Amino acid sequence: MILKYIFVSLVLLFLINCNGKTEINSSIADQNNIISPELQYTEAMVLFDNQQYNEAVEIFKNIERIYPLSDEAIQSQIMQGFIDYIILDYDAAILKFSKIINKYPSLKNIDYVYYMNALCYYEQISHEGLDGKYNNLALENLNQVIKRFPNSKYAKDSYQKIILVKSNIAAKHMDIGRFYQKEKKYTAALNRYKNVVESYEETKFAPEALYRISEIYLSLGMVEDSKKTAAIIGYNYPDSEWYKYIYEKITKENKSSFFSKSIEKIFN
């Protein structure tokens, strides 16, 4: 009988203890709920600066839940997207940034959201690749930053990144063009080089592409077309090594041609 009373007493103590802990946890949750969004956001940013991303995200989510109409709630969404970007979860970041763009098109710092969205695509360009989807997606989204926010501080960096993306694409065109030229598939090679000149003229590959075009014309005996292309190199890139190379080739070709004509006159 005594053992029975002891057992009942222990059970009651356990239940009281559990109930006490539940009340304490509930009290802490209630305290978090009544803290202003400004203070919670500040606390979350401290955690973020200390690279405690999971803890920061929990507070950002809490701000969204308790104060959905506050400025801090919107900034919390942006920060959650930025954290996804930092930890390389680009798909999750793109989803969050796209949601913000659609929901808050007039947001004061919406240019930053567009920029971060573009960076998520840009960072996934891992190597030279003509058909890589991220080349085109990065170009499309970086161009949006420039077109929508030409005076934004993010526009200049977006333009520089566009040049890098275009250089990435142009490099692949040049590789393929050189291969075709080596195989004497001149039409296919010309198409690649002309594409670089017309679509990626701001890249470092444009003068070489013009040189290759002029070089192919020489190979085909189209000397005048070769000279015209060489003149374009001289006009647009007078200090380029490629202008020097094509000038030397055409000069050599002219001398060979003059010598051949002289021989013909002797024997005819």
ABEGO torsion letter per residue (X at the ends): XAAAAAAAAAAAAAAAAAAAAAAAAAAAAAAAAABBAAAAAAAAAAAAAAGBAAAAAAAAAAAAAABAABAAAAAAAAAAAAAAAAAGBAAAAAAAAAAAAAABAABAAAAAAAAAAAAAAAAABABBBAABAAAAAAAAAAAAAAAABAABAAAAAAAAAAAAAAAAAAAAAAAAAAAAAAAGBAAAAAAAAAAAAAAAAABAAAAAAAAAAAAAAAAAGBAAAAAAAAAAAAAABAABAAAAAAAAAAAAAAAAAAAAAAAAAAAX
